[in-house]
Amino acid sequence: MSFQEDVVTSFFKQYEQVSNTSNTESIVAMFADPFTVATPQGPRTVRVSDFADVISRRKALFDRLGCQEAALDSLKATHVNDHFALVDTTWRMRFLLPDGRFDTFMVASSFLVYLEGSAAKVFVYMPHQDIMAILTDRGILNDKR
């Protein structure tokens, strides 16, 4: 494993940890300001101050819906050059349903990461699925929750 892969792996392990907390500041510190979100609807530039609000609201919603964890399931880093890596990830989402059962499913996302020494920052985030559509399709997100 190269030094760059070590940095990327460490970065995403930290990202996984802070993603499961309410520490919005730690999450947004992992993103460039601004960064790009690339969805099927097209790319858009996001300021981290706006992202902090989105993260906070999303965390509150996921807590209300019974989210137990977002666990990094796989990570594949592709070396672009000394300062950039394309990182493909899959995440295991686990929700506790009102009836006491768990619903677990996978989502994928890609990131373009800028690397400088032992530091990394996300400058492009590409979710592969619409998480809200998945939650609705699975009956986790509905009018009653």
N, C-alpha and C positions, 0 to 999 in steps of 0.2 A: 504494500500500500504506500503510495507516495505521500509526501507532506501535504499536498493539496487535498488529496482524498481524506487524510486525517482531519484537516481543517473543516472540510465539508461535512464529514460524518459527525464530528463534535458539534458543529453548528446546528445540524438538524436534530441531534439528541437534545440539545438545549431548547430548540424550537418546540419540540414535542413536550418537554417539561413545562415550559411557560404557557403553552397553548392550553394546558389543562388547569391553569390557575386564573385568577382574576387580575393578574399583574399586567395590565394593559401597557404600562410604560416599557416593560421588558420585551413585550411582543413587538411593539412599534419600533423599538431601538434596533431590531433586526432587519429593518427595511430602509432602503435609501429614501431620501426625501427630495423630490417625489419618486414614486415608482409606478410601474405600469401593470395594470390588470388586463389580461387578454382573455376574453370570453368569446363565445360564438357570436355575440352581438357586436363584437369589435373591441379594439383596445381602448383603454381610457387611463389617463394619468390621475394618480391619487396622491394627495398630500398626506403625510403621516398624521397630521392633526385631525383630518377628516377620518382617516383609517382608525384612529384611536376610538372615536365615537362608534364606528361600525363594529369594531371588535367588542367593545363594552356591551352594546345592545345584543350582539350575537351570543355572547357568553351568557347573558341573562336569559335569553330565549332558550338556549340549549340546556341550561340548568333547569328551567321550568319544564322542558320536555323530557327530562330524565337522562340527559347525556352523562354517562359515567366516565368516558374517556375517548380521546382521539389518540390512538397509538400508531406510531410509525411502524408500518409493516415491512416496507421495503424501500430501498434507496439505491439508485444507480446514478453515479456522477460521471459525466463525460467531460473530459479535459478539453476546453476550447483553446486556451492559451494560459500563460502564467498568471493571468488575473481574472479569468472567467471560467465558469463551469456551468453546464446544463445539468440540472438535477431532476431526475424523474422519481417520484415518490408514490407510494400507496399508503393509505391510512385506514385503520380499522376503527370504525365508529361504533360505539356500544351505548344503547339507550335502555333504561329500565322503564318498562311499560306500566301503565296503571294497574294491570292485572298481576304484576309481579314477575312476568316473563321478561327476558332480554331480547332485544332485536339488535343484531350485529350485522354490519355491512361494510363494504370496502368502497373507498373513493380514491381517485388518483389526481395528482397535480404535478405540474412541472414548474421549475424555478430557474431563472437565470440569476446567478450569484456572482457578485464582484468579490474577489479575494485580494487582500493586501496583507502580507505577512500572515499572522495567525488570526486575522479578523476577516469577517465575511458580512455581506449585506445583500439582501434580495433586492434586485432592481426590476425584475419582471416575474409576475405570478400568473400562472395559467391553470385554473381549475378545469378538470376534464369533464365534470358533471355539475349540474345545478343542484346543490345540496338541499335547497328548499323544496325543489320538485321531488327529490328522492324522499325527503321526510313526509311530504304530502302523499306520495304514491304508496308509502308503507303504512300510512295511517297514524304516523307519529305526530305530525303537524295537522291539526284540524281546527274547526271552530270552537271545540270544547277545551282545547289545550292552548 
